Amino acid sequence: MSTKASSSTLLNFFIFSPKYGPREGEEEKKIMFYYPKNMDIDTQIKNIGLSEAIVKFSETFSDKPCECVHTQKTRQLFLEPEPEFWMAMTVSIPYSEKVKDGHSYIEYREEDVQDSVYAAVLKQAYRMFQLFNGTFENILQQANGDVQILKQRLEHFYERYLLTLRMHQSDILDVFNGIHFLPLDKNTYLRIQCFINQLEATFPSVKYTAFLYNDQLVWSGLEQDDMRIMYKYLTTSLFPTHLENELQGVQPRTVGSSIQGSSHLAKFVTGPVNLKDEGNLGKIPRVFINTEEENEECQLLVYKALSASICMLINVKSPLTFDLCRKLDGFLAPQMSKLASDISEVYSKKSLTLSSTDPQFKYIYFNHMNLAQKTTVHIDIRKLSGVNIPQDTLRLLADINADLTRGNEDGETIVKTLSDYWVVGKKSDQREFYVVINQKNANLIDINEEVKKLCTMHLNNVFFLD
């Protein structure tokens, strides 16, 4: 009988650089950042020294640096995001306290912590810092080598960011970190592209643009890696926070007033909260991208009309004034409201059709070439009825993905779990596809046919299983 159980938690997270404090007695200088902050300095030095020793020792056996260390109670991940800078993260192994014959014992569930998943979480932690601060080296160059500036930036960012991590909820979708694209008909897509071209021509200070609808990407002028981490920030942080503030009445609505006799539910997500208050430009994040030049610093101005959102990146050298924001509102409100309404009409019927079905499957599709991702794994069960994937089955998807990635070859895996779930994973031509089917009496032939039907219905035959 199980009496107590735990989930995976973050034990520590630190960044160090071996090029600082090379002499004995100066080890403290290697520490760029350490979490938890209240850990005594001797323990920090000890943990970083051990990590550095592990990394150097492993280099004698492989061209690749050590990526993880397994112990009975912990899993430690390593990442060298930039030369001479290392990031390390330690997570606890979940356990169950069980009682047998009157005696209690601890059973650690190491299979619950998957290297590929938490390595992806660690990489995202660096990329998110880079998005808002630039690279470590760039910070040092701007600070004329003052390492204290870098330490301050790291502390300011990660003390907040680490609190948002939900380690026990990480899964295969963190490995892919893909982008959900909105499929549009040619005419609508061309209208959006013309609208963006007109925007950038009318306002030359708007250097890069991305257009989203219902948290799905329609068009982007950024490089893939820049857009990938930007999309992660928008859909998991900025948009949910803005919506929550709106529901709580924290942010007053700003109404676009470009068309006489009509009002548009259009407003700045970042930027002026109220266009009548010229003294408040609002919060405008600064981001660093690598589209045309490395570590290009831009101001991120986000505007929303109905379910459509547009992200405008303005180089910091271009002045961002209240008058510019007012003109942008006058330009964006009517056109975006019209586009959002038209897109809504086209896809409301499609959404209604999907919500009325009762699928006995969940799937994940990912394309490495364009980072496109489609999934029904985390769709709210209240909105879309159907099978809910158990956690052990969800971990199985990540295990299959790790096997296919390790072999670096195309292949297919079909597994039937003890709980009568069928799990199919396939990699072909830079595309990966995973499906979980709940059919107790099915056989391999039945499952193969179901997967083919699924590809035809939901993936428009972009993934061939023949």
N, C-alpha and C positions, 0 to 999 in steps of 0.2 A: 504494500500500500504506500503510495507516495504522500508524504506529509508536507513537503516544501519544495518549491521549484524556483529557479532564477532565470533571468534572460541575460543576453549579452549586453555588457555595458562598457563604456569607455573608461579605462583605468588611467592612462596617461597619453599625452600627445606632446611631442617636442621637436624642435628644429635646432640643428647645430651645424657648425662649420669647422672642420678640422684645421683650416688655415689660420684660425685665431687661437691664441694660447697654446703654441706648440711646445713650450717648455714646461717642465714639472713645476707645479705650484700655480700655474696660470690656466688650469683646466676650466675655470669658471668663465673665461672669456669665450669659450666655444659655444656657450649657451646663447642662442638667439631668442628662443621662446620656450617656456615650459608650462605645461598644464598637468595637474592642478597647481595653481599659483602658491598655495600654502605649503607645498612640499619643501622640506629643509634642503639647503644647498648641497649638503654632502650626498644626499640621496640622488639629487639631480645630476651631480657630477659622476656618481657611480653608474647610474643608468645610461648616461650619454657615453661614458667611457666604455662600458660593456658593448653598447651598440656599435661604436666605432671599431672596437676590436673584432666583433663578429663580421662586420662588413669587410675589413681589411683581410681577415683570415680567409673568408670565402673567396676572395679575389684570386687566391693562389690556386684554386681548383677550377675556376670557370671564368670565362670572359664576361659573363653577366654578373652583376652584383647580387648579393643576397637580398631576397625579396620578403621572406617571412621566416619566423622561428616559431616552432610548435613546442609548447610545454603542456603538462597535464591540465593546468588551470588557466593558462593565458595563450593568446596568439598575438605575436608582434609583427607588424608590417613595416617595411622600409621603402623609401622612395628617394631617389636623387633627382629632384626636379631641375636643378641647375648644377654645373660643375662646382664641387667643393661645398655644396649645401645638401644636407640630408634632413629628411622628415621621417619621424617614426611615430607609430601609433600602437598602443597595446589595448586589446579588448579581452574581457573575461570570457571564459568558457562557461556556458550555461550548465547547471547541474540540477539534479533531483535528489532530494534526501528521502530515502526509502527505508521502510521497516520490514524486516524479515525475521521470523522466529524470535520476535521480541528485541532484536538488535537493529539499530539504525546504521545506515551506511550511505556514503555519497557516491552518486554515479554521474560522472561528467559526460556531457553530450558534445564531444568535439566535432561531430559531423554537422552540428548546427552553425558552426563558424566556418565560412568558406573563403579561402584565400582570394579568389578572383573577385568576390563581391567587396570585401573590405579593402583590397588594393585599389579598387575603383573609387571607393569612398575617400581614400587618402589622396588619390590623384585629383578628385573633384575639389578637395579642400585647398589644394595648391592653386588650381585653375580659378577658383572663385576669388582667392586672394589676388591673383594676378589680374583678374578683371578689374578690380577696384583700386589696385595699387601699382600695377606694373611688376616687372621681375625684380628679384632681390638685387641683382647687379645694377639694374637701372636706378633703383632707389639709392644705392651706394654712390653711383656716379653723380646723381643730382645733389647728394649730400656731401660731395667731396670726400668720400670714404669714411664719413662719420657713421660708425656701426650703431651708435645709440639711436639714430634716426630710424634705422631699419628695425631695431628692437621695439621701438615705440609703435611703429606701424603694425608689426606682427602682433603685439599685445592688444592694440586697439581693435584689430580685426578679429583675431581668433578667440578672444574672451567672449565675444558675442556669437560668433559663428558656431563654435563647438557646442553651445547650449541648444542649438537647433537640430543637432544630429540625433537621429533615432536609430541607434545601431541595430536593435532587434527587428526593425522593419526593413532593413536593407535586403535587396534581393537581386535577381538577374537584371532587372530594369536599370539598376545602378551601373551594371557592367556595360550595357549598351549606351545608356545616357543619350538616347536618340531624340529625334524631333518628329512631332506629329504634324504632318502636312495636311492641308485641306485640299482635297481634289476639287477642281473647278472646271466648268466648261470653258472652252476657248474664249468665247465672247466676254464672259465675266472676268477672266484672267487678264485679257487685253485691256479691259476698262480700268482694272486696278493698276496695271503697269503704266497706262497713259496718265492716270491720276498721280502716280509717284513721279513720273517724268515731269509733269507740270509743276508739282510741288518743288522739286529740286531746281527747276528752271526759274520759278518765281522767287524762291528763297535760296540763293547760292550758298548761304552759310550752312544749310542742311547738307552735310557731306554724305552720310550713309542713312539708309532707311530700311525698316523692316515692317511688314504689314501682317497682322494676325487677326484671326476671327475665332472666337470661342476657344482661345488658347491653342489654336492650330496655326501653323505658319503658312502664309500664302506666298509671300515674296520677301527676299532679303538681298541687300547689297553688300553684306559682310562675307568674309571667308567662312568656310564651314566650321572650323574650330572656334572662331569668335562667336558665331551664331549659336553653336551648340551650348556654350556656357552661358551666353546671354539668354537663351531660351530657358535654360534651367533656372536662372535667377528670376526671370519674368513669371514663369508659371508656378514656381514653388515658393516664391517670396513676395515679389512686388504686387502682383495681381491679387493673390489671396489676402494680403495685408490691407490693400486698398479697399477691397470688397468688405472686409470685416469692419474697417473704419467707417465705411459708408452706412452699413447696416446699424452701427452703433450711433450714427449721427455725428461722428467726429469731424467729417469733412463736408462743408457745404457744397452744394452743386453749382458748377459754373455752366451757364447756359450760353451756347453759341447763338448769335443773333444776326446771322448774315441774311436770312430770308425774312422778309417782312410778312407779318401775319402768321408765322409759325415758329415754334421753338423746338430746339433739338436737345436731346439728352446727351450733351457732349461736354467734355471737361478734360482738364489736364490731370493725369495721374501723378506725374512729376512736373513741377512748375507751379505757376500761380494757382492758388486755391480759389481765389476770388478775383475776377478780372476788373472789379471795381476798386480793389485795394492796391493801388500802385506801389505802396511801400512794402509789399510782401511778394517777393518773387518765388517764394516757396522753396522746397527742397529739390535740388536737381543733382542727382548722383553724377560723379565723374568716373569714367571707365577708361581702361587702356585696351586698345585693340591692335591687331597686327595685320590689317588688311592691305594697306598701301605702304606703311612704314612700321617698324617695330616700336612698340610701346607708345603708340599715338594716343594722346590724351584727349578725350572728347567728353562733352556734357550730354547726358542722356535725358532727352525730353520726350515724355510719353503722353500721348493723347488718346482718349477713348470716346467713341460714339456708339451707343447701343452695345452690340457685342463685338464691334470691330475696334482694334487698337493699332496705333502706328507709333513706331519708335524712331525718333529722329536724333541722329548723332551729330553734334556740332563741335567742331574743333575748338579747343579752349582759346586759340588765338583770335577766333571770331567773337565779337561781343554779343552776349545773350541778354537782351534788354526786355523790359516789360512791354515796350511798344512792339517788339518783334513777336512776343507771345500773343499779344492782342491781335495782330495781323494774321498770325498762324491760326488762331481760333476762328477768325472770320473766314479764312480760306478752307479750313478743314471741316468745320461743323456741318455745313450743308452737304458737301460731297461725300464725306464719310458716312453720314446718316443715311443718305440715299443708297450707297453701296451696301451698307450693313442690312438695310431693309430688303434689298434685292437678293442678297445672299441668303437671308433668312427664309424668304419665300421659297427659294429653290430647294433648300435642304431641310425645311421643316417636315415635309412629307416623308423624306428619307429617314429622318430621325424617328418619326412616328412609326414607320414600318419596323425599324430595328427594335424599338422599345416594346412592340407588341409581340415579338417572337419570344420563344422560351428555349434558347439554345442549351444543349447539354455539353457544351464545350467552352473552353477559354483558349485564346491563342496569343502568341507574340510573334511579330514579324519584324526583322531588322535588316536594313540594307547598308552595308559598310561603305558603299560608294557615295551615297548622298545623305547618310545618317537618318534616313527615313525609318520611322517606327510606327507600327500599328499594334494595338493590344487591347484586349478586353479583360485583362487580369485584374486590374484595380478599379474597374468600373463599379460604382456604387450599386450594391445589390438592391437597394430600394428603388433605383431608377431602371435597372435592367435585370430582370429575373434570370435565373439560371444557376449553374453549378458554381459553388464557391470552393476554391482550391485550398486544401489543407496545407499547413506550413511545410510538412515534410515533402509533399509533392512539389511545392514551389521551390524547395531547395534542390530537388532532383533536377529541375530545369537548369539550375546553375551548374550542377555537376556535369550534366550532358554537354552544356556549353563549354565548360573547362576542358573536357575530353576532346571535343571537336577542335577547339583552339590549339590545344597542345599538339595534336597531330598535324595541324596546319594543312589538312586535306579535306576535300568534300566527303561527306558521309551521312549516314542515317542511323538513328538509334530508336528502337521501339521498346518500351518497358511497360509491364503491367504490375501495378503496386498491390500490396496486400489488401488495400481498401477498395480494390476493383476499379481503380482509375487507370486508363491507358495514357501513356505519355509518349509523344513522338517528337523527336528533335532531328532536324535536317539542316545541313549546310551545303550550299551549292552556289558557285559563281558569285562569291562575296555577299550572298544573302543567307540569312538564317531564319528558320521557322520552327516554332515550338507550339504544340497543341496538347491540351489535356482534355480527354473525353471520358465521360462518365457513362459507360455502357457495360453492365455486368456480364451479359451473355454474348458479347461480341467476340469475334476471332480476328486474326491478323488481316484476313481479306476484308472483313467488314470495316475495320479501322482504316485500312488503306483507302477504301472507297469514300469513307467519311471525310478524310483529309483532303482528297481530291475535290470533293464537293465544296468544302470550306474554302479552298484556294480559288475556286471558280466564283463563288458568291461574294467573298469579302476581299480578295486580293487581286481581282481582275486578271487572273492568270499570270501575274508577274512572277510567280514562283512555280516552277514546273517540277513535278515529282516523278515524271516518267524517266 
